[in-house]
């Protein structure tokens, strides 16, 4: 039971650990400046909504 509690408390970090190049719309909106900094450094990010890809962010 305590393991499930830990997983629930770190849902965002656990999700990001699976594939750091993918980010959900809600997470992107809540931490936009963090993700834009990553894109500025040259990373590409895949934005998902309900598990479906809706956009790819990359530097021009």
Backbone as numpy.savetxt, mean C-alpha at the origin, in Angstrom:
# Nx Ny Nz CAx CAy CAz Cx Cy Cz
-5.63 -17.21 19.92 -6.45 -16.02 19.92 -5.59 -14.77 19.92
-4.52 -14.73 20.68 -3.67 -13.55 20.71 -2.98 -13.33 19.37
-2.70 -14.39 18.60 -2.09 -14.23 17.28 -3.03 -13.48 16.35
-4.31 -13.83 16.35 -5.28 -13.14 15.51 -5.38 -11.67 15.90
-5.27 -11.39 17.18 -5.34 -10.02 17.65 -4.17 -9.21 17.10
-2.98 -9.77 17.11 -1.80 -9.09 16.59 -1.96 -8.82 15.10
-2.45 -9.80 14.35 -2.64 -9.62 12.91 -3.66 -8.53 12.64
-4.75 -8.49 13.39 -5.76 -7.45 13.20 -5.20 -6.07 13.50
-4.33 -5.97 14.48 -3.78 -4.67 14.86 -2.78 -4.15 13.85
-2.18 -5.01 13.04 -1.17 -4.57 12.09 -1.62 -4.84 10.66
-2.90 -4.70 10.39 -3.43 -5.04 9.07 -2.72 -4.31 7.94
-2.47 -3.02 8.10 -1.81 -2.25 7.04 -0.39 -2.74 6.82
0.36 -2.89 7.88 1.75 -3.33 7.74 1.84 -4.74 7.21
0.95 -5.62 7.65 0.96 -6.99 7.16 0.63 -7.03 5.67
-0.33 -6.21 5.27 -0.72 -6.14 3.85 0.45 -5.64 3.02
1.11 -4.58 3.50 2.23 -4.00 2.76 3.40 -4.96 2.66
3.60 -5.78 3.67 4.72 -6.71 3.68 4.58 -7.76 2.58
3.36 -8.06 2.17 3.15 -9.06 1.13 3.71 -8.58 -0.20
3.46 -7.35 -0.59 3.96 -6.79 -1.84 4.04 -5.28 -1.68
5.21 -4.78 -1.33 5.34 -3.34 -1.05 5.13 -2.45 -2.27
5.04 -3.02 -3.47 4.79 -2.19 -4.65 3.29 -2.04 -4.92
2.44 -2.67 -4.11 0.99 -2.55 -4.26 0.42 -1.80 -3.07
-0.55 -0.93 -3.33 -1.17 -0.17 -2.25 -2.65 -0.02 -2.57
-3.48 -0.17 -1.55 -4.91 0.02 -1.72 -5.26 1.50 -1.75
-6.40 1.81 -2.33 -6.84 3.19 -2.46 -6.93 3.86 -1.09
-7.51 3.18 -0.12 -7.67 3.77 1.21 -6.31 4.07 1.84
-5.40 3.12 1.78 -4.06 3.31 2.33 -3.34 4.44 1.61
-3.47 4.50 0.30 -2.84 5.57 -0.49 -3.38 6.93 -0.05
-4.68 7.02 0.09 -5.30 8.30 0.48 -4.85 8.73 1.88
-4.73 7.78 2.79 -4.37 8.12 4.17 -2.90 8.50 4.31
-2.05 8.01 3.41 -0.61 8.25 3.51 -0.03 8.72 2.18
-0.75 9.61 1.52 -0.39 10.02 0.16 1.04 10.56 0.06
1.44 11.41 0.99 2.78 12.01 0.90 3.88 10.95 0.99
3.67 9.93 1.79 4.66 8.85 1.92 4.81 8.12 0.58
3.69 7.81 -0.05 3.74 7.08 -1.32 4.26 7.95 -2.45
3.92 9.24 -2.44 4.46 10.14 -3.47 5.97 10.27 -3.33
6.47 10.29 -2.11 7.93 10.32 -1.92 8.58 9.08 -2.52
7.95 7.94 -2.36 8.49 6.70 -2.94 8.52 6.78 -4.46
7.45 7.31 -5.04 7.39 7.46 -6.50 8.44 8.45 -6.97
8.63 9.54 -6.23 9.66 10.52 -6.58 11.05 9.91 -6.60
11.26 8.91 -5.74 12.57 8.24 -5.68 12.73 7.20 -6.80
11.69 7.04 -7.63 11.80 6.15 -8.77 11.03 4.85 -8.67
10.34 4.62 -7.57 9.55 3.39 -7.44 8.26 3.49 -8.25
7.76 2.38 -8.70 6.44 2.31 -9.31 5.50 1.64 -8.31
4.30 2.17 -8.19 3.32 1.62 -7.27 2.07 1.24 -8.03
1.55 0.08 -7.72 0.29 -0.39 -8.29 -0.81 -0.10 -7.28
-1.82 0.63 -7.69 -2.93 1.00 -6.81 -4.08 0.02 -7.05
-4.61 -0.53 -5.96 -5.70 -1.49 -6.08 -6.94 -1.00 -5.35
-8.07 -1.47 -5.82 -9.35 -1.22 -5.14 -10.09 -2.54 -5.09
-10.36 -3.01 -3.89 -10.99 -4.32 -3.69 -10.20 -5.42 -4.41
-8.86 -5.32 -4.37 -8.01 -6.34 -4.96 -7.80 -6.24 -6.45
-8.46 -5.29 -7.10 -8.33 -5.11 -8.55 -7.43 -3.92 -8.85
-6.53 -4.05 -9.80 -5.64 -2.96 -10.17 -6.45 -1.86 -10.85
-6.27 -0.62 -10.35 -6.97 0.52 -10.94 -6.01 1.57 -11.49
-4.75 1.53 -11.09 -3.78 2.51 -11.57 -2.36 2.04 -11.27
-1.43 2.61 -12.00 -0.01 2.42 -11.72 0.61 3.81 -11.65
1.27 4.10 -10.54 1.94 5.39 -10.37 3.43 5.20 -10.63
3.98 6.06 -11.45 5.43 6.04 -11.70 5.89 7.43 -12.08
7.16 7.66 -11.93 7.74 8.96 -12.24 7.87 9.12 -13.75
7.62 10.32 -14.25 7.77 10.60 -15.68 9.19 10.90 -16.01
